[in-house]
Amino acid sequence: MDTLPDYLREGLDIVFVGINPGVYSAQVGHYFATPQNRFWKAVNRSGLVPGHDDLGPEDDASMPGYGIGFTDVVKRASNSAGSLRVADYRRWAPETKEKLLRYAPAIVCFNGLMGYRNYVRYADGVQTELALGRQQERIGSSLIFVAPNPSPANAVYSLEDIARWYGELGRLRDEIRGGP
């Protein structure tokens, strides 16, 4: 497998959008599978999936059952997002936008400012100031939220920081649902 499948369907609460799959994740066929990646630990600590605190990469295909899906800005796997080229973003970001418009999740959560920055630049032709959290822009009817990238290469944010942002994402989901 040279990439990861999308886990998308209509009616999802949240779709996590990574920059691109890591080579290891693509090889084993699961999102955020590198043992050092903090995504699953942060999701478990955040309470984003109530009643579950032991989710891991092998659970990615079942997450749509909890209202959570996955895709990437670029579907080409690499050892580092830094190795992606402008051509990758030009090719894949518009396709990602089409998927997000088609499936229209309540919230699109980009994992990392870099992924969101390159998405808006190459899908919308916009360069804008970015910050973590809820964005003013939308993708169709979907709200946009940006959380820190859980990659171990992003040492600026601790596991607790990332879990706190995912907790905020969960509160936004609950707010638009009309309660927990």
Helices and strands as residue ranges (DSSP letters): E 14-18, H 23-28, H 39-46, G 57-66, E 68-72, G 81-83, H 86-103, E 107-111, H 113-124, E 133-139, E 142-147, H 159-177
